[in-house]
């Protein structure tokens, strides 16, 4: 018989790529993770991992079993949701991870509405960069993620998504910039400017570089911050120009191929029927309709 707790370890390894990272996500030691994976291989009677020194990768059997592990996890989420519904879950805690501007625009108004419509539902908010919230959701650290994508991607079958809003990116210019006050800006006109942008690893950095590349230049990024409010402050101080989502910092529309970000709420597949999650999702989506 396959122990579903070991399937969770295998999923964590597939998600995080290394035994050490999987152990961190599961709050276990690397040796405990290795022992669980070895026991799982013994249970299924096949090699699930290829070991090359300290690095591991999934075999074909491992990849196949990860797919089944996702299905088992979804069924366990559905079972949890059904039991909570049976108990008429009208009170409880929902952990929400969201990036800062969505907290302001969506999560906080939803929390205010819930104080009247569902006073027994408590929402705890964690300020998380958009690209970091889905791993927390899949690891069970939060119940609902407000996250974003900048280019259409293949849907992750482990998630149920609820679209919230789409917003364009605007150019933000220092007050003394020659184009300050323009109705719209051609990105190519900013090729010689210094730029303020998030550091590498933040998907907004990719958007900036791709948009500027499409306009025929590579941005000369001299200042970095993950916080759009800080980026706006640096621009106002004359440190450079920036490209940011409109709801985060209002700027000047750009012409041509306008970058967009699509904001959505996500829960683990199967958890969408949990009564507490359903109430919070409804409150969040109602704010944007």
C-alpha positions as CSV (number, residue, x, y, z in Angstrom):
1,X,0.0,0.0,0.0
2,X,1.2,3.5,-0.9
3,X,1.4,5.9,2.1
4,X,-0.2,9.2,0.9
5,X,2.1,11.1,3.3
6,X,5.0,10.0,1.2
7,X,3.2,11.1,-1.9
8,X,3.3,14.6,-0.4
9,X,7.0,14.3,-0.1
10,X,7.3,13.3,-3.7
11,X,5.1,16.2,-4.8
12,X,7.3,18.6,-2.8
13,X,10.5,17.3,-4.5
14,X,8.8,17.7,-7.9
15,X,7.8,21.3,-7.1
16,X,11.0,22.5,-5.5
17,X,13.6,20.5,-7.4
18,X,16.0,19.5,-4.6
19,X,15.8,17.4,-1.5
20,X,16.9,20.4,0.6
21,X,14.3,22.7,-0.8
22,X,11.6,20.1,-0.4
23,X,12.6,19.5,3.2
24,X,12.4,23.2,3.9
25,X,8.9,23.4,2.4
26,X,7.8,20.4,4.5
27,X,9.5,21.5,7.7
28,X,11.5,18.3,7.7
29,X,15.2,17.5,7.6
30,X,16.8,16.5,4.2
31,X,17.6,13.1,5.7
32,X,13.9,12.6,6.6
33,X,12.9,13.5,3.1
34,X,15.4,11.0,1.6
35,X,14.1,8.3,4.0
36,X,10.5,8.9,3.0
37,X,11.4,8.8,-0.7
38,X,13.4,5.6,-0.3
39,X,10.4,4.0,1.6
40,X,8.1,5.1,-1.2
41,X,10.3,3.5,-3.8
42,X,10.2,0.3,-1.8
43,X,6.4,0.5,-1.6
44,X,5.9,0.9,-5.3
45,X,8.7,-1.5,-6.3
46,X,10.2,0.9,-8.9
47,X,12.9,3.5,-9.0
48,X,11.3,7.0,-8.7
49,X,14.5,9.1,-8.6
50,X,17.7,9.3,-10.6
51,X,20.6,10.2,-8.3
52,X,23.7,12.0,-9.7
53,X,25.8,12.9,-6.7
54,X,23.7,15.2,-4.6
55,X,21.3,16.0,-7.4
56,X,18.1,14.0,-8.1
57,X,15.6,14.0,-10.9
58,X,12.4,12.0,-11.4
59,X,12.3,8.8,-13.5
60,X,9.4,8.1,-15.8
61,X,7.8,6.2,-13.0
62,X,8.3,9.1,-10.7
63,X,6.7,11.5,-13.1
64,X,3.7,9.2,-13.5
65,X,3.3,8.8,-9.7
66,X,3.5,12.6,-9.2
67,X,0.5,12.9,-11.5
68,X,-1.4,10.4,-9.3
69,X,-0.2,12.3,-6.2
70,X,-1.8,15.5,-7.5
71,X,-5.1,13.7,-8.0
72,X,-4.9,12.2,-4.5
73,X,-4.2,15.6,-3.0
74,X,-7.2,17.1,-4.9
75,X,-9.5,14.3,-3.5
76,X,-8.2,14.9,0.0
77,X,-9.0,18.6,-0.4
78,X,-12.5,17.7,-1.6
79,X,-13.0,15.4,1.4
80,X,-11.9,18.2,3.7
81,X,-14.3,20.6,2.0
82,X,-17.2,18.1,2.2
83,X,-16.6,17.5,5.9
84,X,-16.4,21.2,6.6
85,X,-19.6,21.8,4.6
86,X,-21.3,19.0,6.6
87,X,-20.3,20.9,9.8
88,X,-21.9,24.0,8.3
89,X,-18.6,25.9,8.4
90,X,-19.8,29.4,9.0
91,X,-16.8,30.4,11.1
92,X,-13.1,29.9,10.8
93,X,-9.8,31.2,9.5
94,X,-8.7,31.6,5.9
95,X,-5.1,32.4,5.1
96,X,-4.7,34.7,2.1
97,X,-1.4,35.5,0.3
98,X,-1.5,38.5,-2.0
99,X,0.9,41.2,-3.4
100,X,0.6,44.7,-2.0
101,X,-1.5,46.5,-4.6
102,X,-4.1,43.7,-4.7
103,X,-4.3,43.8,-0.9
104,X,-5.2,47.5,-1.3
105,X,-7.5,47.1,-4.3
106,X,-9.2,43.8,-3.6
107,X,-8.4,42.0,-0.4
108,X,-9.0,44.8,2.1
109,X,-12.4,45.8,0.6
110,X,-13.4,42.2,0.6
111,X,-12.5,41.9,4.3
112,X,-14.6,45.0,5.1
113,X,-17.6,43.4,3.3
114,X,-17.1,40.1,5.2
115,X,-17.3,41.9,8.6
116,X,-21.0,42.4,7.8
117,X,-21.9,39.4,5.6
118,X,-19.9,36.7,7.4
119,X,-18.6,38.0,10.7
120,X,-17.4,34.6,11.8
121,X,-15.0,34.3,8.9
122,X,-11.5,35.6,9.8
123,X,-9.1,36.4,7.1
124,X,-5.3,36.6,7.8
125,X,-3.3,38.3,5.0
126,X,0.3,37.6,4.1
127,X,2.0,40.2,1.9
128,X,3.7,38.0,-0.8
129,X,5.1,38.9,-4.2
130,X,2.8,37.6,-6.9
131,X,5.2,35.0,-8.2
132,X,5.8,33.6,-4.7
133,X,2.2,33.0,-3.6
134,X,1.4,29.9,-5.7
135,X,4.3,27.8,-4.2
136,X,3.0,28.8,-0.7
137,X,-0.5,27.7,-1.8
138,X,0.6,24.3,-3.1
139,X,2.7,23.7,0.0
140,X,-0.4,24.3,2.2
141,X,1.0,27.5,3.8
142,X,-2.0,29.6,2.7
143,X,-5.5,28.8,1.6
144,X,-6.0,31.3,-1.2
145,X,-3.5,33.2,-3.4
146,X,-4.0,36.4,-5.2
147,X,-1.5,36.2,-8.0
148,X,-0.7,37.3,-11.5
149,X,0.5,36.3,-14.9
150,X,2.0,38.4,-17.7
151,X,1.9,36.0,-20.6
152,X,-0.7,33.3,-21.1
153,X,0.5,30.0,-19.7
154,X,-0.8,26.4,-19.6
155,X,-3.2,26.1,-16.7
156,X,-1.8,24.3,-13.7
157,X,-4.1,21.3,-13.1
158,X,-3.5,21.5,-9.4
159,X,-5.2,24.9,-9.1
160,X,-8.7,26.3,-9.5
161,X,-8.5,29.9,-10.8
162,X,-10.9,32.9,-10.5
163,X,-10.1,35.8,-12.8
164,X,-10.2,39.2,-11.0
165,X,-9.0,41.9,-13.3
166,X,-6.6,42.8,-16.1
167,X,-4.5,46.0,-16.1
168,X,-2.0,47.6,-18.4
169,X,1.5,48.8,-17.6
170,X,2.1,52.6,-17.7
171,X,5.4,54.5,-18.0
172,X,6.3,56.5,-14.9
173,X,8.5,59.5,-15.5
174,X,10.3,62.0,-13.3
175,X,8.6,65.4,-13.0
176,X,11.4,67.1,-15.0
177,X,11.5,64.5,-17.8
178,X,10.9,66.1,-21.2
179,X,7.9,63.8,-21.8
180,X,6.3,64.4,-18.4
181,X,2.7,65.5,-18.9
182,X,2.5,63.8,-22.3
183,X,-0.8,62.0,-23.1
184,X,1.0,58.8,-24.1
185,X,4.6,57.7,-24.4
186,X,6.5,55.6,-27.0
187,X,8.8,53.3,-25.1
188,X,11.5,53.8,-27.8
189,X,11.7,57.4,-26.7
190,X,13.0,56.2,-23.3
191,X,15.9,54.2,-24.7
192,X,18.5,56.6,-23.4
193,X,17.1,56.9,-19.9
194,X,18.2,55.1,-16.8
195,X,15.5,52.7,-15.5
196,X,14.1,51.7,-12.1
197,X,12.8,48.1,-12.1
198,X,12.4,45.0,-9.9
199,X,15.5,42.8,-9.4
200,X,16.0,39.7,-11.5
201,X,13.7,36.9,-10.6
202,X,10.6,39.1,-10.3
203,X,8.4,38.5,-13.3
204,X,7.8,42.3,-13.7
205,X,11.5,42.6,-14.5
206,X,10.9,40.2,-17.4
207,X,8.0,42.3,-18.6
208,X,10.1,45.5,-18.6
209,X,12.9,43.8,-20.5
210,X,10.6,42.2,-23.0
211,X,8.6,45.4,-23.6
212,X,11.8,47.5,-24.0
213,X,13.3,44.8,-26.3
214,X,10.2,45.0,-28.4
215,X,10.8,48.7,-28.7
216,X,14.3,48.1,-29.9
217,X,16.5,48.6,-26.9
218,X,17.7,47.0,-23.6
219,X,16.8,49.1,-20.6
220,X,19.7,50.5,-18.5
221,X,18.5,49.5,-15.1
222,X,20.4,51.3,-12.3
223,X,18.0,51.1,-9.4
224,X,16.0,48.1,-8.2
225,X,13.1,47.5,-5.8
226,X,10.3,44.8,-5.5
227,X,7.9,47.5,-4.1
228,X,6.0,49.6,-6.7
229,X,5.5,52.4,-4.2
230,X,9.3,52.5,-3.7
231,X,9.8,52.5,-7.5
232,X,7.4,55.4,-7.8
233,X,9.4,57.3,-5.1
234,X,12.7,56.7,-6.9
235,X,11.2,57.9,-10.2
236,X,9.9,61.1,-8.5
237,X,13.4,61.6,-7.1
238,X,14.8,61.6,-10.6
239,X,16.5,58.2,-10.4
240,X,15.1,57.0,-13.7
241,X,12.0,56.0,-15.5
242,X,9.9,52.9,-14.9
243,X,7.2,50.7,-16.3
244,X,4.6,49.6,-13.7
245,X,1.1,48.1,-13.5
246,X,-1.5,50.9,-13.5
247,X,-3.2,50.1,-10.3
248,X,0.1,50.1,-8.4
249,X,1.4,53.5,-9.5
250,X,-0.5,55.6,-12.0
251,X,1.6,56.8,-14.8
252,X,1.4,57.6,-18.5
253,X,-0.1,55.1,-21.0
254,X,2.4,53.6,-23.5
255,X,1.8,53.2,-27.2
256,X,2.3,50.0,-29.3
257,X,2.1,46.5,-27.8
258,X,1.0,47.4,-24.3
259,X,2.2,44.9,-21.6
260,X,-0.7,43.5,-19.4
261,X,-0.9,41.7,-16.1
262,X,-3.8,39.4,-15.4
263,X,-4.7,39.1,-11.8
264,X,-6.5,36.1,-10.4
265,X,-7.4,34.3,-7.2
266,X,-6.3,30.6,-6.9
267,X,-7.0,27.8,-4.6
268,X,-5.8,24.2,-4.5
269,X,-7.9,22.0,-6.8
270,X,-10.7,20.5,-4.8
271,X,-10.7,23.3,-2.1
272,X,-13.0,25.6,-4.1
273,X,-16.0,23.9,-2.4
274,X,-14.8,24.5,1.1
275,X,-17.4,26.7,2.6
276,X,-15.0,29.2,4.2
277,X,-12.9,29.4,1.0
278,X,-16.0,29.8,-1.1
279,X,-17.2,32.7,1.1
280,X,-13.9,34.5,0.9
281,X,-13.6,33.9,-2.9
282,X,-17.1,35.3,-3.5
283,X,-16.2,38.4,-1.5
284,X,-13.0,39.0,-3.4
285,X,-14.5,38.4,-6.8
286,X,-17.5,40.7,-6.0
287,X,-15.1,43.6,-5.4
288,X,-13.9,43.4,-9.0
289,X,-17.2,43.0,-10.8
